[in-house]
Amino acid sequence: MKTRKSVNKGESVIRVGVITVSDKASRGERVDESGAAIKDMAGSFGGEVTYYKIVPDEAKDISAAIKECADYDKADLILTTGGTGFGPRDITPEATRALIEREAPGISEFIRSEGAKSSKRAILSRAVSGIRGSSLIINLPGSPRAVRESLESISDILSHGIDILKKRAVECAGGIHVSK
């Protein structure tokens, strides 16, 4: 995995929020290995976890955690894990969609595409990605392995996308230009 290369000198690290969506983990019946995987990998893409929460598969709890993380903690990047499958309680994409202002479908499409190279089941993910305010929100699968594979597949683009979102850089046909 690549390490973060700053576009601007003195640029701060990526503030990362981690939200694990799991009924069992929220009740203490299972260890949150997927959230732990995100926390372990955050430094490899220039991230520092500033927010962490485990919530049950309930729309109101998922929404409250995303709002808190984006609107009050001001995370640059919010990574949810879990609740993206076909199960009747898998509602993370719906809760996320209700809060985002602009979708970023290419991120989730790419994660699914890359994941399918190691497991065709990756295409069953209903995960979404989008922007709320100045936070990029990405739904990740619930398994630790899939979390690691997903983050590895996008780690080299995260800082660039966040730099553009935060107006620290602009994208143009000729390359990246640093904003003044």
Number of C-alpha atoms within 10 A of each C-alpha: 12 11 13 19 13 14 16 13 7 7 11 11 16 22 19 29 30 26 25 31 30 23 18 15 16 17 12 11 10 11 12 20 16 25 24 16 17 25 19 13 19 20 16 17 22 20 23 20 20 16 18 18 16 23 21 19 22 17 19 12 15 26 19 14 23 28 17 15 24 24 14 9 15 19 25 26 26 27 22 33 27 27 29 23 20 11 8 8 15 19 21 26 23 17 19 26 19 10 17 20 12 13 16 16 13 12 21 21 17 14 24 25 17 19 20 14 10 11 12 12 12 19 16 12 22 21 28 23 24 23 22 20 16 17 24 25 27 22 27 33 27 22 16 19 12 21 27 17 18 23 21 17 18 17 20 17 13 18 23 20 16 18 21 17 17 15 13 16 19 16 14 8 5 6 8 13 13 14 13 7
